[in-house]
Amino acid sequence: MARLVITQKIGDKIYISNDKEDIALITIGKVDRNQVRLVFEADRKVHITRGNAKEKKKI
């Protein structure tokens, strides 16, 4: 799995793409103390799952 660590500001956008198309768009929505609000936009065929929800399924 690839990893990218970046610093972004509110309103900045991150595109996730394959060789043919953009798959998802992530926008930095809000930063408050120890929380960051991320806005995910993707086609309905793309599954987006929070890490803690996915980890609970494994237990």
N, C-alpha and C positions, 0 to 999 in steps of 0.2 A: 504494500500500500504506500502510495506517495504521501509526502508530508510537506506542507508549506506553512511557515510561520510569518505572519505579517502584522503590521500595526496600521489600523485604519481609524478614520474619524467618522462621526455621525454623518449619515447620508452617503458615505462611500459605498460603492457597489463591487461585488465580486462575482464574476461569471464562471460557471463550471461548464466546460465544453468537452466534446469528443472531437474527432477529426472532421466531422460533418456539420455539427450544429451546436448551439448553446443548449445545454440540458437544464440548467437552473441558474437563477440569479439570487444572490444573497445581498441584502442591504443592511447596513448597520443602522438600527433604528433608534436606540437609546443606550446611554451608558450612565449608570448610577451606582456609585460606590463599588459593590462587589458583584453587580449584575450587568449583563450586556443583552440588549434586545436585538435579535436578528430577525429579519423578515425574509422568508424563503418564498420564491416564486418558481414554479415548475409545472410542466404538463401533468395532468392527472395520472398518466402512466408511470411517472417517477414517484417512487416511494420515499418519503422523508420520515425518519423515525428518530426521536430523541434517544440519546445514548442510554440514559437511565431506564427508559421504557424497554429498550431492547435487552438490556442486562437483566431486568426482572423476568422476561420471558424465558431466559436460559435457566433460571433457578427452578 
